[in-house]
Amino acid sequence: MDARLRTANLLGALSLAITDRLVAELKEHSRQNDTSASALNVIGYAEGCTNGQLGAALQLSHSATVRLLDKLSEAGFVEVRPGLDKRAVAIYLTQAGRERTRNVVQARNHALAELIDMLGPQQRAQLDGIAETLLGHMTQGSLDAMHTCRLCDERVCPQERCPVHQKSCCT
């Protein structure tokens, strides 16, 4: 048996298990996915971003981004204002959007902290190093960074310490 393939298989299974846990934690109802939560967090990082920038960060088509913004606006989470370019809009969080984003990040942190609490300090340090190495190598630019960190809590991993943003600013 190839030990490298076993490690890859374990990483794949762990990735899916963590993703399933996070998606379940972030849903407000059964038909919802993490896209709206991701959108709110991205907008919070980059208030005034355009619909094109948001769509690129979320890897959505223009029409899917417009539908998502309509839903977020109807829910009272975002305000869409005219952009500098007549073809684009500038997107801002409302107070309700800020609160929803804060709740999403707290729920994500809680779900992940439950997993991390199963590790000792040395294991956490090892995991930090492994994650920083892999994330740094996987990042190809600023759009990659926005997509990868679309649900991150910037307060606990500020851009100046984030391996994803560090790689994106230097490539």
trRosetta pair geometry for C-beta under 8 A, 3 or more apart (Angstrom, degrees):
i j d omega theta_ij theta_ji phi_ij phi_ji
1 5 7.5 -122 177 62 77 111
1 6 6.4 52 153 -47 116 120
2 5 4.2 67 87 8 109 110
2 6 7.0 177 94 -12 58 82
3 6 5.5 -52 -151 34 38 114
3 7 6.5 41 151 -20 68 101
4 7 5.8 -52 -153 34 32 111
4 8 6.5 33 149 -18 64 106
5 8 5.4 -51 -146 38 36 115
5 9 6.2 40 152 -22 66 104
6 9 5.5 -52 -147 36 32 113
6 10 6.3 33 153 -19 65 104
7 10 5.7 -53 -147 37 31 111
7 11 6.3 32 153 -19 64 106
8 11 5.7 -54 -147 37 30 112
8 12 6.3 32 153 -20 64 106
9 12 5.7 -53 -148 35 31 113
9 13 6.4 28 155 -16 65 106
10 13 5.8 -55 -146 39 31 109
10 14 6.1 30 155 -18 65 109
11 14 5.7 -56 -144 39 29 111
11 15 6.2 35 155 -24 64 106
12 15 5.7 -52 -147 32 29 114
12 16 6.6 23 157 -13 63 105
13 16 6.0 -57 -151 38 31 108
13 17 6.2 30 154 -19 66 109
14 17 5.7 -56 -144 38 31 111
14 18 6.2 28 158 -16 66 108
15 18 6.1 -59 -148 39 26 107
15 19 6.2 26 155 -19 63 110
16 19 5.6 -55 -143 39 31 113
16 20 6.2 33 158 -21 66 105
17 20 5.9 -51 -147 35 28 111
17 21 6.5 29 153 -19 61 107
18 21 5.7 -56 -150 36 32 113
18 22 6.3 28 154 -17 66 108
18 112 7.5 45 -156 -107 108 84
18 115 6.9 2 -109 -70 98 170
19 22 5.8 -58 -147 39 30 108
19 23 6.1 28 158 -19 67 107
20 23 6.0 -54 -142 37 28 109
20 24 6.3 27 158 -17 62 109
21 24 6.0 -60 -152 38 26 110
21 25 6.3 24 153 -19 63 111
21 111 5.4 161 143 180 104 122
21 115 7.6 123 92 -50 167 125
22 25 5.6 -58 -146 37 32 112
22 26 6.1 19 161 -14 68 113
22 34 7.1 23 128 -87 99 144
22 108 6.0 33 -141 -126 102 85
22 111 5.7 155 -95 103 60 151
22 112 7.4 22 -85 -57 104 91
22 151 7.5 98 178 127 135 162
23 26 6.1 -64 -142 41 27 104
23 27 6.6 36 160 -35 63 104
23 33 6.9 -30 -149 -151 107 67
23 34 5.6 -96 -114 -38 75 113
24 27 6.3 -49 -149 16 28 112
25 107 4.9 169 156 158 105 106
25 108 6.6 143 103 -86 133 46
25 110 7.4 -177 -160 75 141 98
25 111 4.3 -92 -54 -61 165 143
26 32 7.9 -126 119 120 79 114
26 34 5.1 51 94 -105 149 89
26 37 5.0 -70 -176 -20 126 168
26 104 5.9 45 -135 -145 97 92
26 107 6.1 148 -89 102 59 132
26 108 6.6 23 -74 -69 107 90
26 151 7.8 -64 -92 -136 151 138
27 30 6.9 58 163 -97 140 24
27 32 4.7 151 -143 75 81 103
27 33 7.4 -18 -94 -100 97 21
27 34 7.9 -75 -65 -66 70 65
28 32 5.5 41 42 18 76 163
29 32 5.3 96 58 -8 70 110
32 36 6.7 -61 -159 26 105 125
33 36 7.6 121 73 6 61 82
34 37 5.0 -61 -160 48 64 114
34 38 5.5 70 141 -29 86 103
34 151 6.8 -33 178 -74 125 137
35 38 5.6 -55 -145 38 30 113
35 39 6.2 34 155 -24 65 105
35 58 6.3 78 -149 -167 88 131
35 60 7.4 87 -153 -71 126 132
35 68 6.3 -100 138 -119 117 134
36 39 5.5 -48 -145 32 33 115
36 40 6.5 35 155 -19 64 102
36 68 6.6 -167 -92 -158 74 99
36 71 6.8 -85 -102 105 124 124
36 72 6.2 171 -146 -79 99 99
36 77 7.8 86 178 64 106 166
37 40 5.9 -53 -151 34 31 110
37 41 6.5 27 153 -15 64 107
37 100 7.9 -131 -114 149 71 99
37 101 7.8 140 -157 -115 65 57
37 104 4.4 167 -150 -142 110 147
37 151 6.5 34 124 -111 106 105
38 41 5.8 -60 -151 38 31 109
38 42 6.2 29 154 -18 68 107
38 58 5.8 126 116 -113 125 103
38 150 4.1 22 -157 147 102 122
38 151 5.6 -62 -100 -62 76 87
39 42 5.8 -56 -146 37 30 109
39 43 6.2 29 156 -18 66 108
39 54 6.3 48 -141 -172 90 118
39 58 6.1 -6 -82 -72 80 146
39 68 5.8 178 -72 155 161 130
39 69 7.8 -149 -178 -77 146 63
39 72 6.3 -117 107 -64 136 150
40 43 5.8 -55 -146 38 29 111
40 44 6.3 35 152 -24 63 106
40 72 7.0 180 -72 -136 88 131
40 77 6.0 -66 -101 167 117 130
40 78 7.4 -140 -105 -59 76 104
40 93 6.7 80 -157 -106 81 113
40 97 5.6 -160 -139 -169 108 91
40 100 5.9 -83 -157 100 166 108
40 101 4.5 -152 140 -82 114 96
40 104 6.7 120 75 16 130 152
41 44 5.5 -51 -150 33 32 117
41 45 6.7 32 151 -17 63 102
41 101 5.6 149 -82 -145 60 105
41 104 6.7 -113 -56 93 108 134
41 105 6.8 126 -106 -67 116 100
41 150 5.9 113 82 168 119 56
41 151 5.6 126 33 -112 168 40
41 152 7.4 138 166 45 138 49
42 45 5.8 -54 -154 35 34 110
42 46 6.3 -23 165 30 68 106
42 49 7.2 -59 141 38 93 161
42 54 6.0 131 109 -131 133 78
42 57 4.9 140 -145 117 146 148
42 58 6.7 -116 -8 -54 160 94
42 146 6.1 65 -132 -176 111 102
42 150 5.4 -23 -60 -138 104 84
43 46 6.6 -83 -136 65 26 71
43 47 6.3 59 166 -96 69 56
43 49 6.3 -131 -118 36 61 115
43 54 6.7 9 -72 -106 86 121
43 78 6.3 -62 -179 -109 172 120
43 91 5.3 -84 -127 121 118 114
43 92 7.2 154 174 -135 113 15
43 93 5.5 137 118 -54 115 90
43 97 7.3 -45 92 165 134 136
44 47 6.9 5 -139 -57 23 89
44 93 5.6 27 -84 -35 74 146
44 97 7.7 -170 -69 138 95 101
44 98 7.0 120 -109 -113 113 67
44 101 5.0 125 -50 -168 146 166
45 146 7.6 -176 87 -130 147 89
45 149 8.0 89 -76 115 163 111
45 154 6.4 135 -102 -44 100 146
46 49 4.1 52 121 -52 111 122
46 53 6.8 -113 128 133 148 135
46 57 7.9 176 27 -51 145 159
46 146 7.6 -13 -18 -123 141 125
47 91 7.5 -126 -150 98 50 63
47 92 5.3 47 -162 -120 99 73
47 93 6.5 -82 -105 9 106 88
48 90 4.7 -18 -153 -166 61 111
48 91 7.1 168 -115 54 8 48
48 92 6.4 26 -63 -74 55 88
49 53 4.3 -117 -176 85 104 132
49 54 5.5 124 115 -53 123 84
49 57 7.9 -7 172 -6 158 138
49 90 7.3 133 63 -148 21 60
49 91 5.7 -31 67 47 73 101
50 53 4.7 100 52 6 78 99
50 54 7.0 -141 95 -2 43 86
50 83 5.5 45 -109 -117 96 152
50 85 7.5 7 -112 43 141 111
50 88 4.0 -22 -148 -176 123 132
50 89 6.5 128 -147 63 65 45
50 90 6.6 -44 -89 -91 57 50
50 91 7.3 125 -134 -2 12 96
51 54 5.6 -53 -146 39 34 112
51 55 6.1 37 155 -21 66 107
51 62 7.3 71 131 -147 113 74
51 65 5.2 130 -180 133 92 127
51 66 6.5 37 -167 -78 145 67
51 69 6.2 -58 -114 -38 108 153
51 80 8.0 27 -64 -136 107 118
51 88 6.0 -164 29 -150 87 77
51 89 5.4 52 -26 44 107 93
51 91 6.8 110 -71 -39 63 122
52 55 5.8 -54 -144 37 28 111
52 56 6.3 29 156 -19 63 106
52 62 7.2 -13 -99 -106 71 93
52 65 7.7 133 -86 95 27 169
52 88 5.9 -64 0 -113 108 118
53 56 5.8 -54 -148 36 30 111
53 57 6.4 29 154 -18 64 107
54 57 5.8 -57 -149 37 30 110
54 58 6.2 8 159 0 66 113
54 60 7.8 -20 123 46 77 119
54 65 5.8 133 95 -151 102 122
54 69 7.5 100 89 -69 156 110
54 91 6.2 16 -46 26 142 154
55 58 6.1 -69 -142 50 27 97
55 59 7.8 107 164 -75 57 1
55 60 4.6 -104 -146 73 76 87
55 61 6.8 -55 -164 112 126 11
55 62 6.0 -10 -114 -93 171 44
55 64 7.2 122 -130 74 104 88
55 65 3.6 -68 -81 -61 104 146
56 59 7.3 23 -171 -77 30 42
56 143 5.2 -76 152 -132 108 120
56 146 7.5 58 107 75 86 140
57 143 6.4 -136 -91 -149 53 69
57 146 3.7 -75 -128 131 104 127
57 147 5.6 -172 -172 -67 52 64
57 150 6.3 140 154 -95 101 109
58 65 7.1 144 57 -98 127 95
58 68 7.8 -71 97 59 167 174
58 147 7.0 158 -95 -113 19 82
58 150 6.6 104 -96 -127 69 150
59 147 5.9 51 -29 -119 104 131
60 64 4.1 -126 -176 93 107 119
60 65 4.8 138 102 -60 123 82
60 68 6.8 -10 172 -7 171 142
61 64 4.6 92 52 9 81 104
61 65 6.9 -144 91 -7 41 87
62 65 5.7 -58 -150 36 29 112
62 66 6.4 30 153 -20 65 105
63 66 5.6 -50 -147 34 34 113
63 67 6.5 34 154 -17 65 104
64 67 5.7 -52 -148 37 33 111
64 68 6.3 35 152 -20 65 107
65 68 5.6 -54 -147 37 32 113
65 69 6.3 31 155 -18 65 106
66 69 5.8 -54 -147 38 30 110
66 70 6.5 36 151 -23 63 103
67 70 5.6 -51 -151 32 32 115
67 71 6.6 31 152 -17 64 104
68 71 5.8 -55 -153 36 33 110
68 72 6.3 27 153 -15 67 108
69 72 5.7 -54 -141 41 33 109
69 73 5.9 36 157 -21 66 108
69 78 6.5 -83 -149 83 75 146
69 80 5.9 74 171 -75 122 134
69 89 7.7 121 178 72 161 141
69 91 6.7 -106 -125 -107 119 129
70 73 5.8 -58 -146 38 26 111
70 74 6.2 26 156 -18 63 108
71 74 5.8 -54 -145 37 29 110
71 75 6.3 24 156 -15 63 109
72 75 5.7 -57 -146 40 30 110
72 77 4.6 -80 -171 67 83 114
72 78 4.4 35 129 12 115 116
72 97 7.3 56 179 -107 106 116
73 76 7.7 46 177 -69 31 22
73 77 7.4 -92 -73 52 23 70
73 78 5.4 -63 -77 73 65 88
73 79 7.2 100 -123 -105 90 27
73 80 5.7 -42 -88 -7 133 109
75 96 7.7 -151 133 123 80 133
76 94 5.9 -82 164 64 68 156
76 96 4.8 28 122 58 103 154
76 97 7.5 -149 124 -44 57 82
77 93 6.8 -45 166 -143 68 74
77 94 6.1 -163 -171 36 18 102
77 96 5.7 -100 -96 104 53 96
77 97 3.7 105 -174 -92 66 89
77 100 5.6 -42 -120 31 116 149
78 91 5.6 -13 -172 -168 128 96
78 92 6.6 142 -161 76 74 41
78 93 6.0 -54 -105 -105 67 41
78 94 6.4 -151 -94 -9 12 89
78 97 5.4 90 -66 -89 55 151
79 91 7.5 151 77 -157 48 49
79 92 4.8 -21 61 67 96 97
79 93 7.7 26 15 113 83 6
79 94 5.6 107 -31 -65 97 90
80 89 4.8 9 -174 161 98 144
80 90 7.5 145 -161 73 51 44
80 91 5.7 -19 -105 -103 70 73
80 92 8.0 -179 -80 26 26 71
81 89 6.5 144 71 -172 37 87
81 90 4.8 -29 70 66 94 97
81 91 7.7 -178 24 -81 74 25
81 92 6.6 25 -2 3 113 113
82 86 7.7 -18 -163 -118 103 53
82 89 6.5 -78 -122 -125 23 69
82 90 7.0 14 94 16 29 96
83 86 7.6 -166 69 -79 86 12
83 87 7.8 -50 65 70 127 46
83 88 3.9 -45 58 100 162 85
83 89 4.9 -161 -30 -129 103 11
83 90 4.5 140 -97 -36 72 78
84 88 7.4 0 50 69 64 113
84 90 7.5 75 -16 -56 70 116
85 88 4.6 50 70 24 103 104
93 97 3.6 -149 -158 101 85 127
93 98 5.0 111 137 -56 133 73
93 101 6.6 -42 -129 -14 148 137
94 97 4.6 104 44 3 66 103
94 98 7.2 -123 96 -4 39 84
95 98 5.6 -49 -150 32 35 113
95 99 6.5 34 151 -17 64 104
96 99 5.7 -54 -149 38 33 111
96 100 6.2 35 152 -19 66 106
97 100 5.7 -51 -143 37 31 111
97 101 6.2 33 155 -20 64 106
98 101 5.7 -54 -148 36 29 112
98 102 6.3 32 153 -20 64 106
99 102 5.6 -53 -148 35 31 113
99 103 6.4 32 153 -18 64 106
100 103 5.7 -55 -149 37 31 112
100 104 6.3 34 152 -22 65 105
101 104 5.6 -53 -147 34 32 112
101 105 6.4 28 156 -16 65 106
102 105 6.0 -56 -147 38 28 108
102 106 6.3 28 154 -18 63 109
103 106 5.7 -56 -146 39 29 111
103 107 6.3 30 155 -19 65 106
104 107 5.8 -55 -148 36 29 110
104 108 6.3 28 153 -17 64 107
104 151 7.3 -106 144 -146 113 93
105 108 5.6 -54 -147 38 32 113
105 109 6.2 34 154 -20 65 106
105 151 7.5 174 -100 179 68 69
105 153 4.7 115 -168 -93 117 96
106 109 5.6 -52 -144 37 30 112
106 110 6.3 34 155 -22 64 106
107 110 5.7 -53 -148 34 30 113
107 111 6.4 29 155 -18 64 106
108 111 5.9 -56 -148 36 30 109
108 112 6.3 18 158 -9 65 111
108 151 5.8 175 -110 159 163 113
108 153 7.2 -179 83 -41 118 105
109 112 6.0 -64 -146 45 27 104
109 113 5.8 31 158 -26 67 111
109 153 5.9 23 -69 -33 114 151
109 156 7.5 121 -113 -2 124 151
110 113 5.8 -53 -139 34 26 112
110 114 6.8 34 157 -25 59 100
111 114 6.1 -51 -161 23 29 113
111 115 7.5 22 147 -10 59 103
112 115 5.7 -56 -160 36 43 110
112 116 6.1 37 148 -17 74 109
113 116 5.4 -55 -139 43 37 110
113 117 6.0 48 157 -32 67 102
114 117 5.9 -48 -149 25 26 116
114 118 7.8 34 148 -26 53 96
115 118 6.0 -51 -172 16 39 113
115 119 8.0 26 141 -11 63 102
116 119 5.8 -58 -167 30 49 111
116 124 6.3 62 -167 -111 97 109
116 127 7.9 -155 -123 81 88 156
119 123 3.9 -131 -167 96 104 123
119 124 5.0 137 111 -58 126 76
119 127 6.6 -29 -155 -10 171 139
120 123 4.9 92 52 12 72 104
120 124 7.0 -132 98 -7 35 89
121 124 5.7 -54 -146 34 31 112
121 125 6.5 31 156 -19 65 104
122 125 5.7 -52 -150 35 32 111
122 126 6.5 33 151 -18 64 104
123 126 5.6 -53 -149 37 34 113
123 127 6.2 35 152 -19 66 105
124 127 5.6 -54 -146 38 32 112
124 128 6.3 39 151 -25 64 102
125 128 5.6 -47 -149 30 32 116
125 129 6.6 31 153 -16 62 104
126 129 5.8 -57 -153 37 32 110
126 130 6.3 29 152 -16 67 107
127 130 5.7 -55 -143 40 33 110
127 131 6.0 31 159 -18 68 109
128 131 6.0 -59 -144 40 25 108
128 132 6.1 24 158 -19 63 110
129 132 5.8 -55 -143 36 27 110
129 133 6.4 27 158 -18 63 107
130 133 5.9 -58 -151 36 29 110
130 134 6.3 20 158 -12 66 110
131 134 6.0 -59 -143 42 29 105
131 135 5.8 23 163 -14 67 113
131 163 7.7 157 122 33 73 143
132 135 6.1 -57 -137 43 24 106
132 136 6.0 27 161 -22 61 112
132 163 4.2 152 -152 -48 75 152
133 136 6.0 -61 -149 36 23 111
133 137 6.5 12 160 -10 62 111
133 163 7.8 -71 -43 -167 19 160
134 137 6.0 -63 -149 41 28 105
134 138 6.0 22 158 -19 66 114
135 138 5.7 -60 -140 39 29 109
135 139 6.4 35 160 -31 65 106
135 148 6.7 132 -150 171 100 148
135 163 4.8 107 88 90 112 118
135 164 5.1 -68 162 -66 114 87
135 167 7.7 -172 128 5 74 140
136 139 6.2 -55 -151 22 26 112
136 163 4.3 -78 -63 170 93 112
136 164 7.2 -127 -83 -77 47 40
136 166 7.1 -27 -114 77 101 105
136 167 4.7 159 -149 -59 67 133
137 167 7.9 -132 -49 -119 19 155
138 144 7.5 -169 129 176 75 130
138 148 7.3 127 105 -97 116 144
139 144 4.9 153 -148 114 63 129
139 145 5.8 44 -146 -73 122 77
139 148 6.6 -80 -94 1 93 155
139 163 7.6 179 -5 129 138 76
139 164 5.0 156 -78 -145 141 66
139 167 4.0 117 76 92 132 133
139 168 5.4 -90 167 -58 127 83
139 171 7.3 -178 118 -7 92 146
140 144 4.7 121 44 -34 75 153
140 171 6.9 -138 -174 122 34 160
141 144 5.2 106 54 10 59 105
141 145 7.1 -109 114 -7 36 93
141 168 5.6 74 174 -140 24 86
141 171 5.9 -115 -89 86 60 123
142 145 5.3 -49 -147 33 37 116
142 146 6.5 36 155 -18 67 100
142 168 4.7 117 -85 173 49 122
142 169 7.6 70 -84 -74 94 53
143 146 5.8 -49 -146 36 35 109
143 147 6.3 32 154 -16 65 107
144 147 5.8 -62 -149 40 29 108
144 148 6.0 24 158 -17 68 111
144 164 7.5 -141 120 -167 89 100
144 168 6.4 -169 67 -95 94 113
145 148 5.9 -56 -140 39 27 107
145 149 5.9 -5 170 10 65 116
145 162 8.0 99 -156 124 110 128
145 164 4.8 143 -129 148 81 97
145 165 5.2 99 -160 -90 137 56
145 167 7.4 175 -81 71 109 86
145 168 3.7 -56 -39 -38 136 157
146 149 6.5 -72 -135 55 21 90
146 150 6.5 56 156 -76 60 82
147 150 5.8 -18 -156 -36 29 116
148 164 5.0 -151 89 -139 136 148
149 152 4.1 -41 -162 6 82 132
149 154 7.9 72 168 -78 125 85
149 157 8.0 -140 -134 99 118 125
149 162 6.8 21 -95 -169 145 147
149 164 5.5 175 -45 85 113 150
149 165 7.0 0 -23 -49 159 95
152 157 5.9 -74 -180 63 122 124
152 162 7.5 72 158 -121 163 134
153 156 4.8 36 100 23 113 103
153 157 6.6 97 78 22 68 89
154 157 6.6 -83 -130 73 32 65
154 158 5.9 62 174 -108 75 51
154 159 6.8 -4 -148 -36 106 78
154 162 8.0 -48 -127 -52 71 137
155 158 7.2 10 -137 -66 17 83
157 161 6.1 -126 -160 89 58 103
157 162 5.0 86 154 -88 98 91
158 161 5.4 70 63 23 76 98
158 162 6.7 -133 102 -26 30 96
159 162 5.2 -49 -130 22 34 120
159 165 4.2 -89 -151 122 81 165
159 166 7.9 154 170 -51 63 63
160 165 7.8 -51 -51 96 21 127
160 166 7.8 69 -163 -78 29 94
161 166 7.8 -42 171 -45 11 120
162 165 4.1 58 82 21 118 105
162 166 6.2 177 86 -15 58 85
163 166 5.5 -52 -137 38 31 115
163 167 6.2 32 161 -19 64 106
164 167 6.1 -59 -153 36 25 107
164 168 6.4 19 153 -17 63 111
165 168 5.5 -54 -139 39 35 111
165 169 6.2 31 162 -19 68 106
166 169 6.3 -59 -147 36 25 104
166 170 6.4 -2 161 1 60 119
167 170 6.3 -80 -147 48 26 97
167 171 6.0 22 163 -28 69 117
168 171 6.3 -55 -134 27 27 108
